Amino acid sequence: MVLWFRIQSEVDVLDVRDEELQRLIDHPESERVERKASPRDREAIRKAICAFANDLEDRRQPGFILIGLEDDGSCADLTITDEMIRQLADIRGEGLLLPLPTMTVERRLVRNCDLLIVQVEPSLAPPVRLRSRTWVRVGSTLRAATPEEERRLSEKRRWGELPFDHLPVRGSSLDDLDLDLFQRLYLPEAIDPEVLRGNERPVEQQLVSMRFMTPEQVPTVAGVLVLAKDVRRWLPGAYVQFVRFYGTDLGAAVQDEKELDGSLPFLMRLLDDVLAINVQTSVEVLDHPVEVRRPDFPVEALRQLCRNAVMHRSYEATHAPTKIYWFSDRVEIHSPGGPYGLVNRENFGRPGITDYRNPQISEAMKVLGYVQRFGAGIPIARRELQKNGNPSPEFYVEATHVLAIVRKSA
């Protein structure tokens, strides 16, 4: 059984020949190999994945965690189950490792020894952090990165190969970013407090480390979206258009209309407020004095779908906003840009099928608390709608946009 994921580049699924695999097994632990007798210590495995993804020595080769081997290389006689494989693969989507690593998990039988092999590709956008702390591997030693090593990791990003939200916004500068917002709100959530207390780097280096600015001190697309004082000056479509109608079609009279914009933290707060204000709650008396309050739309379902629309939309190919059209019988959420990467029309919304057009924006929303776990937004929305008595959301997936429709409860 093989579970695979792609996020930054096309990576072949564990293309390791038997001879090379045998060499890795026989070789002592190094900067590319770590052995584990079992997958029981998930935190140690997370740290190893983080370190291999950071590729401190810039060897540009994958690292391997060989599970089922003792420290001396002998077989640990591990009994491997499908659930064990799935739990290892799920490490990537927990949201504890940011940005998301590219990794594969495979079961192999070598010399009659059953092994689980986790292959981790070097990240194109280091540093990768586990719970806000950067881990690196020096030889066979796994440890937290020093400030100097963090700087080295930031400088070795391969900018030309990165997603759009990692690229520089030409013409913008440090003066266009809200540094108070960065230092007061974002950094304390993104970096381990102990590391932050000992961090004496200037703000420019901190911004580079967070992928909000290039080493040449030009803000990235993510830096502008999350921190800019005037986001739409640089990205005209980076706002949410909200329209509420009295009727059931676009020809109906407009009850309310707003353009929600600003840096990502401010935009998300505005969006949450608008959704909460527009939900209407009815009261049903079951048996005096028992009454049931039921909203026409569960606000958490709308939040999840709207956040998904902002997070996964295309900021590169269009100046169209994210649109929320609120009709008397339904809410329509329009996200510019069609499906991306592994996601297509056929598998859209299916559990476990996720990919990230904007991995840095996704990371920022996770850091700021607007995403609890990657890939969970649609399942949460479905669950909340079912609990409230609403139909399941409808998705219409096209090459240029995705439309989600939430219908009113009966």
N, C-alpha and C positions, 0 to 999 in steps of 0.2 A: 504494500500500500504506500502511495506517495502523495503527500500534500505539498503543493507549491504555491508561491506567491511572487508577484512582480510589482515593483513600485517605481524604480528609477530607470531601469534599462532592461533590455532583453537578456535574460540569463537562462542558460540551459539547465534543465533539471538534473542536478547531481551527476554530471558527466565525469565520473571517476572510474577509470578502468580498474579491473580487479588487481592488476599488478601494483598500480599506484596506491590503491586502498590498502593492500597488504603492506606496502612500504610505510604508509602512515601509521598503521597499527604497530609495526615493529619499531618505528622510530620513537625515541623518547619525546616527552612533551616538549613543545617548542612554541614559538610565536604563532604557529598555524595549527597546532594540535593540542587538544585537551581530552583526557580520558575521565569517564565517570562510570562507577560500577552500576549505578541506577539513576533514574530521573527524579528520585525522591527530593533532592535539594534543588527546587526550581529557582531559588534566588541565585544560587551559584551558577546555574545554567544561564540565567538572564545576564549576569555579569560577564560571562564568557562570550555570549552573543554580542553584547555591547562592545567588548574589547576587540573582537574579531572584526566587527563592522567599522570600528575606528581605524584599524590598520595603521597604527602609529608609525611603523617603519616604511609605510608607503610601498609595500611589495606588490600591491594590486593583484593579490591572489586570495582565494577564499580560505577561511579558517574552518576547522572541523572539530566538532565535539563528538567523540566516539563513546556512546553510552552502552555499557555492557562489558567494559574492560576494567580490570583492576589497575592500580597504579603501575604494577610491574609488567602490564601488557597481557596478563593471563585472562582467560575468559571468566566472567563473573556469573555465568549460567543464568542470565536474566530471562525471565518469562515475559515476552513482549505481547501486548494486547493492542487492538485497534484504538481503544480508549486512551491508552498511554501515548500513542502516536498523535492522536487528536489534541490531547492536553499540551503536548510539546509545541505543536503547530499553532495552538491558540495563544502562545506567549506573544506572538507578533501583534495580535490585535488587542491586547489588554490595555494599550495606551500607556504602559509604564516605560517603554523604550521609544524615545523620540529623537530624530525622525524615525519612522518605521524602517526596520532593517529588511533587507532582501535575504530570505532564508528558505531552505528546503529541509524537509524531514523525510527520511527513507529508512526502511528496514532492509538489512542485508544479512545473509548467512555467509560467514567467512570462516573456513577451517572448522566447520561444524559449530561455530560460535554465533549465536543470534545477537545482532547489533542494531542499535538505533543510531543513525548518523545524521547529525544536524550540520548542514553546510551553510556558512554565512558569507555573503559577498561583501567586499569593502564598500562602504557608503560613499556616494558621490557628494554628500553634503555633511561631512563631519563638522563638529563632534556629535556623535550619538550619545544620548544620556539615558541612564536608568534612574528613575525617580529623581531627576534633576542633577544627578551626579555622573561625571564622565569616567568610564573605566577603560584602561588600556592594558596591553600585554607587552611586556618586555622580556624576551626569551620565554621561559616557562612561568614567569611571575605575573600574576594578575593583581592590579592595584588601581587606586583612584589616580586620575591624571593630575599633574601639577599645573599651575597657571601657565607655565612656559609650554607644556605639552598641549594644553588647550589651544594656545596661540598657534602652534605648529599645525594642529589639526584643522583649524580655521583657514590657514593659508594654503592648504593643499587641496581645497575644493576644486573640482574640475568644472568651472563655470559654464563652458560651452556645451556640456552634456546635461545640464540641469533643467528641471521643469520651469515653466514660465514664472511662477511666483518666487523663484530664487534669483531671477535675473535683475540686473541693475536698471533703475529708471533714470535714463539719461536726462540731465538738466536739473535733477533734484539734488539736494545737499543736506547736510546735517541740520541746517537751520530750518528745514521743512518738517522735521520730526519733533514730536512732543516728548522731550527728554524726561520731564517730570513724570509723565504717564509711564514711561518705560521703567524708570528707577523706582517709582512708588508702587506701581501696580503689577507690572509684568515680571520684572526680575525676581521679586520675592516668591512668586509662584513657580517660576521656571528653574530656579537654582536652589540647591540644598542650602538652608540657612547657615550651616557651619562653613560651607565653601564660600558663601557670599560674604560672611564676616571676615574671612581671610583674603578676600579678593581686592587687591589694590590697583587693578587695571583701570585705565581711563575709560570713560563711557564709550569712546569710539571702538575700543577693542571689545567691550562687552556687546555692543551692537553687532560687530562682525561675528562674534562667537554665537550669537542668537540667530544668525543668518538674516538679520535685518539690514545689513550694510555689507558691501564688498570691501576687500582689503584696501581698495583705492578710495574708500570712504564715499561711495555712491549708494544711497538707499536702494534696497531691492524692492520688487513689487510687494512682497510680504511686509517689508518695513513700512512702506507707504500705506498699505491697507490697515495695518494694525496701529500705526503710530503717527501718521501724517496729520498736521493741523488742518489741511485742506485736501482731503483724499481725491475729490472729483477734479481738482486741477490737473492731476496726473493720470487718473483713471476715471474718465467721464461716466462710465456705466456702473461704477461701484456704489450703487444705492438701491434701496428697495422702494418700489412704487406701490402704495396701498390705496385701493379704491373700494368703497362700499356702495353697493347699488340697492335701490328699493325693490327691484324686481329680480327676474331670473335670467336676464340676458344683458349684453353690452348696451342695448338701446334704452335700458331703464334709466330713470333719473338717478343722479349721483347723490348719495346721502353724505358721504365724507370722502376726502381725498388728501393724501399726505405723501411727501417724499421724505423717506427716512435715510439720512446719510451721516457721515462722520467716521471717525476711526472705529475699528471693529468693536472694541469694548462698549463704546457709546452707542453704536448702531444696534448691537444685540440687546442692550437695555431698552432702547426705544421700541424695538420690535416686540420684546416681551410685554411691554406696557400696552402697546396697541392691541395685541392679541387678547390680553386679559380684559381690556375695556370693552371689546366688541363681543365677547362671549355673553350670551344671555342665559339665565338660569330660570327654569320653571319649577314650581312647587306642586308636588302631588301628595295629597293627604290619603294615606293608606287606611289608617284606623286611628281615630283621635286618641291620644295627641301625637301619633306617629306621622311624620311627613318626610318625603324624600325630595331632595333638591337635585335636579338633573340639568346640566348645561346642554345647550343645543350642540355644542362641539366641546370635547375635552381639550382644555387649553394645552396640556402637555403634548398631546398628539400633534397639534398645530405647531407648537414650538419645535418639535423634533423635525418635522417635514420642512419648515421654513429655514431652520439652521442648516439642514442638509442642502437646501437650494442655494444658500449663500456660500457654503463650504465647497460644494462640488461644481459650481457654475464655471463657465469659461470667462476669464477676464481679458483674454488675449485677442480673440477673434471678433469681438462685438462690443459696442457701446450701449447695448440694451441693458436696462436694469433687471433685477429680480422683481417679479410682479406677484402681488397678492390681490386677487379679485374676490371680494366677499359678496356673494349674492344672497337672496333671501332663502335659498334652499341648499346652498353648497358654498365651499371655499375652494378657489382654484389657485394653485401655487405654480408659477412658471419660472423655470430655471434655464437661463441661456446656456447653450452648449449641450450636445447630446451625450450619450454614454461614453465612457473613457476606459481604455486599457482592457482589462479582463471582462468588464461589464458590457453587455450588449442588450438588444431588445428582448431576446429570449430569456436571459437569466436575471434581468433587472429586478432588484428587490428580493432575490432569493437569498436565504440565510447563508453566510459564509462567502458570498461573492462580492468582493469589494475591490476598489482600486482608487487611486488618488491623483486627480489632475493637479490639485494644489496641496501637496504634502505639507508645505510650511504653514499654510493657512489652517489646515487640519490640526497641525501641532499647536498652533496658537490658540485655537478654539478649545483644544483639550487642556492646555495650560490654564486658560481663563475660566475653565469649569463649565463651558457650554456643551462639551461632549464628554460623556462618562466612559464610553468604551467604543472603539472604532467598529463600525458596521452594525451598531445597535439601534440607530435612529429609526429605521423603518419598522423593525420588530417592536420597538417600544410604542410607536404610533399605532400599529395594528392592535396591540394589547389594550391600549387605553381606549381606542374606539370600540372594541368589543365589550369592554367593561361598561361603557356608557350607553351601549345599545345602538351605536352608529354602524353603518355598513363599513366594510373594509375599504381602505383607500384605493382609488383607481389610478393607475399610472399609464400615461401615453408617452412612449419613448420614440423620439424622432432624431434624425441626424444632427439637427441644429438646436433642439431644446427638449426638456423633459417637463411634462405637465403632471402634477398630482392633484387629484380631486377628492375632497372630503365632503361627504354628504351629511345633511342634518339628521339627527336622531329622530325616530318616529315620535 
